Amino acid sequence: MIYMDRRLFQILDHINEGIIIIDEKLNIIYWNTQMEKLTNIKQEKAINRNLYERLPSLDRNYFRNAIDSVVKKDYKYFFSSSIHKGLITDSRKVNVRVNPFKIDNSRYVLIECIDVTSQALRIEQLKKFSNELYLLNKELKEKEKEIEKLAYYDQLTGLANRTLFYNMAEKFLEEAKRNNTKLGLMFIDIDQFKRINDKYGHKVGDQVVVEVANLLEKNTRKHDIVSRYGGDEFLILLPNIKHYNNYKIIASRIAIANRRVIVSDDIQIDISLSIGVSFYPRDGETIDDLIFKADKAMYCAKNRGGNECIHYITK
């Protein structure tokens, strides 16, 4: 055994990591108390024994090559317990650091065995906690979306409800005032809807409302706002109308769309719509003005027998 100050050995016995010192022939010349705890191998059964005989778990090609490079070339190595499992023991997670040193022209290798089991356990706990937080946050976001949907979207049709319609309509109105552009509004009512409900029941009535909602969404422009105003009434906001008569293009799409609702094999309902149209700035300065005027125009269409689109005419 090399000569070393016994005080140094005593110090190494009290540090919180396993220490092995081997000579050039890979014989163990020092084995501290922490190594005894890690491996259940006493010092007297380790000293003067070959490293690989005493710790067969180290007898791996990559570790042998590493020790050879440390002895001959003064290389240094670090082996992570997360990558190199079971190097020292299968029951604990141990990082291994290998460094060369010299005394009186003789080469030695210092092998430090750092028990990181508790740290690894905390990391796993943190990962689990982080994953739980992620799932909780995801769940909360989904709940927020559900709440937002309840607050701003009609549950039956999925269209914007009154609240969302007014929010968006006010923004488009301000934009129209700022840019001196036109804004159109359609008020739509399903003809004979009460008769449909009375004859076929409210479940079929709901199906008709959903079909009309889909029809309106499919036959309006991408940036138009389609909203369920209530019951069988719908609003369509038409931003950036270049000319007042341009609404007729959208009205004609709605008019020629397939408006037959198939309830069952023997029940089909042909839907007709009454539509009233108003415009900013010609017919009003506020959204409520435009809704009121479009509503009046819609009732004119309904009084004429329905299935018609009429724009509001200022008297």
LUMMI-728008 format. One record per atom (N, C-alpha, C): x negated, y, z negated. Coordinates in steps of 0.02 Angstrom, whole numbers, plus 50000, padded with zeros to 5 digits. Atoms other than C-alpha are relative to their C-alpha. Example, Ala and Ser with C-alpha at 12.3 -4.5 7.8 and 13.67 -1.06 7.14 Angstrom:
BEGIN
499554994150000/493854977549610/499555006050000/500424994150003/493164994749643/500395005549963/
***
This chain:
BEGIN
499584994050000/500005000050000/499565006250000/500394993849998/499365017650040/500035003349932/500014996350064/498875028549896/500455006150008/499584994150003/500205041449857/500095001949928/499864997450067/500525052249707/500644996849974/499415003250028/501735042749594/500565005049988/499494994850010/502625059249561/500405000950064/499654999549936/503045059949747/500514994450006/499545005749998/503815042549736/500605001249954/499464998650047/504815047949585/500505005150028/499574995049967/505465063049681/500424996750054/499635003449946/505935052149830/500534995349973/499515004450032/506845040549711/500635003749979/499444996250026/507985054649658/500365004150053/499644996349948/508485062249825/500594995950024/499365003349984/510195058249893/500004997250071/500025003549936/509645048650047/499504994349995/500455005750002/508825032050080/499345001650036/500654998849970/506955032850115/499624993450007/500445005749986/505895019350198/499365002850030/500644998349968/504055021450236/499694993550024/500325005949972/503225008850352/499315001950028/500664998749970/501435007050413/500004998150074/500055001249928/500815004250590/500214992950019/499815007049986/501154985650575/500744998749984/499285000250014/502964989550529/500164996549935/499885002750067/502764983250352/500265005549954/499694995150045/503794992050220/499535001249941/500444998450057/502695001250094/500375004349948/499604996450050/504055011550011/500744999150015/499285001349994/505905008549979/500325003149937/499784996350059/506795020849866/500664997349971/499405002350036/508245018849745/500635000550042/499404999049959/509525025649869/500064994450052/499985005749953/509025011849993/500274993849965/499735005650038/509394999349856/500775000449998/499284999150004/511145006749840/500334998850067/499715000749934/511435006950027/500024992750023/500085006749971/510854989150061/500084994349949/500015005150053/510934980149892/499374995750001/500655003449998/509124975349922/499535003749952/500444997050049/507954978649776/499315001550031/500664998049975/506254987049801/499524994150005/500485005550001/505284971549753/500134994950055/499845004749946/506184961649888/499915003250069/500104996549937/505824974950020/499275001750013/500704997949992/504034980749988/499594994350029/500465004649966/502734972350100/500354995150047/499645004149952/504074964450206/500045003750067/499924996949934/504234967350394/500685003450004/499394996049997/505524980550433/500584996150031/499465003449965/506524969650554/500214993649964/499815005850039/506454954550441/500465002049942/499604997850058/507144964650296/500665003150022/499394997049973/508394974250402/500104997650072/499895002749932/508874963150551/500455004450043/499554995649961/510184976050601/499635005150041/500414995249962/508764987250661/499654996750059/500365003649947/508084973750776/500395000450066/499674998649936/508784981450934/499485003150047/500514997749953/507804985451092/499895007549997/500094992849998/508145004051090/499675002549936/500314997850062/507645005350906/499264997949998/500695002249996/506074994950932/499585004750043/500364995549955/505575005951078/499895006849967/500064993650034/505905021450974/499444999749947/500525000750052/504815015250828/499314999750033/500645000549964/503435010850952/499775006950023/500184993249977/503495028551023/499815004549941/500174996050059/503455036050848/499294998449977/500665002150024/501915025950799/499455002150048/500534998849951/500945028250961/499985007050028/499984993649966/501525045151026/500265005849956/499754994950047/502155054550872/500685002850020/499324997849983/503915055550943/500435000249937/499514999750054/505385059550831/500694997950027/499345002449976/507125051750840/500535001149947/499424999650045/508845053950768/500544995450028/499485004749980/510175040350774/500645001549962/499364998250031/511965045750741/500414993749985/499595005850020/513095033850647/500624999250044/499415000449957/514525038150765/499844996550066/500215003249937/513525031550914/499674993249986/500385006150017/512365018650835/500284997249935/499655002550059/513515009350718/499644993949971/500275005950035/512904996950588/499254999450001/500735000450000/511055001450598/499734997749932/500245001750067/510815000350411/500484995249965/499505004250032/512444992850347/500675000950035/499354999649968/514174989050413/500525003449955/499514997450048/515024995550256/499985007649993/500074992850006/514405013550266/499805003050067/500224996349940/514135026650401/499355003549983/500664997550018/512285030750401/499655002950062/500434997049949/511305043050509/499284998249985/500705002050010/509495037950536/499545004950036/500504995549971/508065050150563/499314996949993/500655003350000/506335043650610/499465005150019/500544995249989/504755054250596/499324996949985/500685002550014/502885050550604/499635004549950/500464995850039/501565056550480/499344996149991/500675003150007/499715053250446/499725001549931/500394999150061/498675050850290/499334996450011/500675002849992/496795048350303/499934996150065/500055002949932/496915044750491/500424993750009/499555005749992/498185031050460/500705002650016/499334997949978/499895032150543/500544996449958/499435002750036/501515029850450/500645002750031/499344997949974/503345031250490/500475001049941/499514998450051/504615039750379/500704998950030/499315001449977/506385032850402/500485002649947/499514997150046/507745043350322/500694997350018/499335002949989/509445035250300/500515004349961/499554995250031/510785048350267/500714997250002/499325002650005/512455041750206/500505005650012/499524994849982/513795052050292/500724997249999/499345003150002/515275040850250/500535004849976/499514995350027/516165054050145/500135005750048/499914994749950/515845067550275/500414997650059/499625002849944/516485056150413/500734999149981/499315000950024/518015052350307/500365006850000/499694993350000/518335071050284/500135002450071/499904998149930/518105073850470/500614996550029/499425003749977/519365060150507/500645002949970/499424997050032/520545067950381/500175006750032/499894993549967/520295084950462/500304999050070/499735001549933/520615077350634/500734998149995/499315002250009/522185069050570/500445006049982/499634994050020/522735085250487/500105004750059/499974995749942/522325095050645/500514997350050/499525003149954/523325082650749/500715001049975/499344998950029/524785084050628/500225007250009/499844992949989/524695103050640/500195001350073/499854999249929/524655101750830/500714997550015/499345002849988/526195090550830/500555004449969/499524995650033/527075101950706/500105006450040/499964993949960/526645117250810/500384998850065/499645001949939/527265108350966/500744999549987/499305000850019/528875103850877/500335006849988/499734993350014/529095121850818/500125003950064/499924996649936/528825128450994/500614997350037/499415002949968/530125116251059/500645002549967/499424997350036/531315122050923/500135007350020/499944993049979/530955140150972/500345000550068/499705000149934/531385135951151/500754998349996/499295001950009/533005127651094/500405005949973/499664994150029/533445142950989/500085005450052/499974994949947/533015154551133/500534998250052/499505002349951/534085143951249/500705001249973/499344998750030/535535145051127/500165007450000/499894992850006/535285163851111/500115003350068/500004996349937/535085168151295/500304996150059/499755003949943/535785154051401/500674996649982/499355003250008/537525147151424/499904992449993/500105007150014/537605129551352/500304995450053/499675004349951/538795122651483/499645000050067/500274999449932/537985129151643/499245000950003/500724998549999/536215133751591/499845006850029/500104993249973/536475151051669/499855004949943/500074994650048/536005167151582/500685001749969/499384998050031/537315172051454/500065007750001/499894992750000/537985189651423/499405003849972/500554996650033/536565194351307/499405000750046/500574999949955/535195189551429/500165004250062/499814996149941/536155197051575/499935007549987/500044992950016/536305213951490/499275002249992/500714998350009/534455213751440/499665001050067/500334999649935/533895210451618/500315005350044/499654995049958/535215221451699/499775007049982/500224993450020/534675236451596/499305001550028/500684999049973/532865233951651/500035001550075/499944998949928/533365232751835/500335006750015/499674993649990/534485247951817/499505005749990/500524994950012/533055258251742/499515000350059/500455000349942/531945252451885/500325003350061/499654996949943/533265257452013/500025007649993/499994992750011/533415274751933/499315003050011/500684997549994/531535276751927/499775000250073/500235000649930/531275271252108/500515002650051/499474997549956/532875278852177/500224994850050/499765005549958/533475262052243/500704998049979/499315002250012/535165253252247/500004993549959/499915006150040/535785239852128/500724997750008/499335002649989/537265228652167/500214995349943/499745004550051/538395218852050/500634996650027/499415003949979/539635204952092/500354997349938/499585002950053/541065200051976/500404994450033/499715005849967/541685182452018/500474996349953/499515003750040/543225173251956/500254994150041/499755006049966/543815155551998/500765000650007/499284999549988/545535156052079/500374994049971/499565005350026/546925146051994/499654995549949/500375004250047/545755140351857/500454997449944/499545002350052/547135139551727/500414993950023/499625005649972/548125128051841/499584993750001/500465005750000/546595116751859/499954997049930/500055002450070/546405115751670/500644996649978/499355002850021/548265112551643/500134993350033/499845006149962/548355099151777/499514994349985/500515005350005/546715089851753/499674999649931/500315000050066/546165094451577/499365004249998/500574995650008/544745104751506/499334996950020/500625003349978/543415091751543/499885001050074/500054998749928/543765093351729/499885007550012/500114992849994/543865112251706/499275001749989/500714998850012/542105112051633/499584997750059/500365002549941/541515101651781/500045005050057/499914995049947/542235114651900/499555006049986/500434994350019/541335128751805/499274998550015/500695002049986/539685119251817/499865000050075/500095000249927/539915116252004/499965007050029/500024993149975/540275134652034/499345003349981/500654997250022/538725139451932/499444997750047/500515002749954/537655127952041/500065003150069/499884997149934/538455134752199/499735007150004/500224993150000/538085152752151/499245000549998/500744999950004/536275149052105/499694998150067/500285002349937/535975139952269/500085005050057/499844995749943/536705153552378/499865007449986/500234993250012/535945169152301/499255000350011/500714999249990/534215176352323/499614998049937/500425002650054/532765170552215/499995004849940/500064995250054/532685186652113/500685002649976/499344998150025/534575188752092/500134996749933/499865002650067/535225186151915/500724997549999/499345003050004/536695174051901/500154998649927/499825000750070/537605174251734/500724997649993/499305001650017/539135166151658/500245005349950/499764994450040/540105180851589/500484997649946/499545002950048/541395170051501/500554996250035/499465003849969/542695156651539/499834998150071/500135001549929/542805155551729/499745006150036/500254993749970/542005172651758/499234999950003/500724999749989/540265175251828/499795007050024/500294993849975/539155190351861/499374998350039/500635000649963/537795191651992/499725007050009/500344993749992/536555205951985/499584999750064/500354999949935/535835210852155/499505005750001/500504994749999/534225220752134/499765001550071/500334998149937/533415230352277/500434998950062/499575000049940/534905231052394/499825006050043/500224994549956/534315241152543/500595004250024/499404996549976/536045245452609/500614996949964/499415002350036/537755244052527/500314993850032/499685005649965/538365231852659/499614993549997/500415006250003/536945219552625/500304994749956/499685004950044/538005211152492/500394994850041/499605004549959/539015203452634/499624993750020/500415005849983/537565191952676/500064994749945/499955004750057/537615184252502/500714997449994/499305002050004/539525184152500/500164994750052/499855004849946/539555174752666/499684993249984/500315006350020/538335161652599/500454996349950/499555003050050/539495158752452/500644997550033/499365001649968/541025158552565/499964993550041/500065005949956/540345145052683/499724993949963/500275005750038/539595134152544/500554994949987/499535005450016/540415117452508/500275001049929/499704998650065/541635121152367/500504994749979/499575005650019/542425104252348/499684996349940/500245003550060/542245096552174/500334993149999/499755006950003/542405077552169/500044998049928/499895001950069/543155072952002/499964992449992/500005007350000/543435054552039/500154997850072/499885002649933/543765043252188/500655002850030/499354997949974/545545049452202/500175007349982/499864993050017/545375067252137/499445004450028/500464995149974/544525081152236/500335006949994/499734993350010/544735099652199/499635004950045/500304994849958/544425113252327/500045006649962/500064993950040/543825128952240/500005006150045/500064993549968/544115146752297/499815005249948/500264994950046/543335162252222/500235007050021/499864992949988/543865180352205/499395003949976/500624996550016/542385192252210/500105007550009/500004992749995/542265210852173/499285002449996/500694997549996/540705221252209/499995007449985/500114992950013/540065237852143/499255001450006/500704998249988/538435247552164/499805006049958/500324993950025/537275259452076/499615002850059/499704994750042/537205274052105/500715002050022/499374997649971/538795275352209/500594999249952/499405001550039/540015267452084/499925001049925/500094999050072/539255270851914/499275000849981/500674998650025/537745275751808/499784994949948/500175005050051/537825261451681/500224993150023/499815007049984/537975242451686/500734999049985/499295000750017/539665243651599/500445003250054/499634996949944/540245255651736/500054995250059/500025004549941/539705243251870/500434993849988/499595005850015/540535228551782/500745001850004/499314997749999/542155238351760/500265000850072/499804998849931/542205243551943/500034993450040/500005006549964/541745226152008/500594995749977/499425003650027/543085218651894/500655002350034/499414997349967/544395230251969/500044997650073/500025002449930/543835225452146/500174992650004/499855007150001/543915207052099/500764998849993/499285000850009/545725208952041/500395002150063/499704998349935/546135217352206/499994993950046/500075006149959/545475201652293/500494994749976/499555005150028/546475190452175/500735001650017/499314997949984/548065200652206/500174998950073/499895001349928/547835197852392/500044992550014/499965007249990/547885179152365/499364996349984/500635003150019/546085176052313/499584997950060/500465002549947/544655167952410/499765005750044/500194994149962/544045185052461/499485004049960/500504995750032/542615197252424/500165007250019/499834993049987/543035215852406/499525004449961/500424995250037/541885230352363/500435005649975/499624994750032/542485244052249/499995006350043/499964994049960/543085259452340/500195005949955/499874994250041/542965275952249/500555004350031/499454996049973/544575285852267/499845007449996/
***
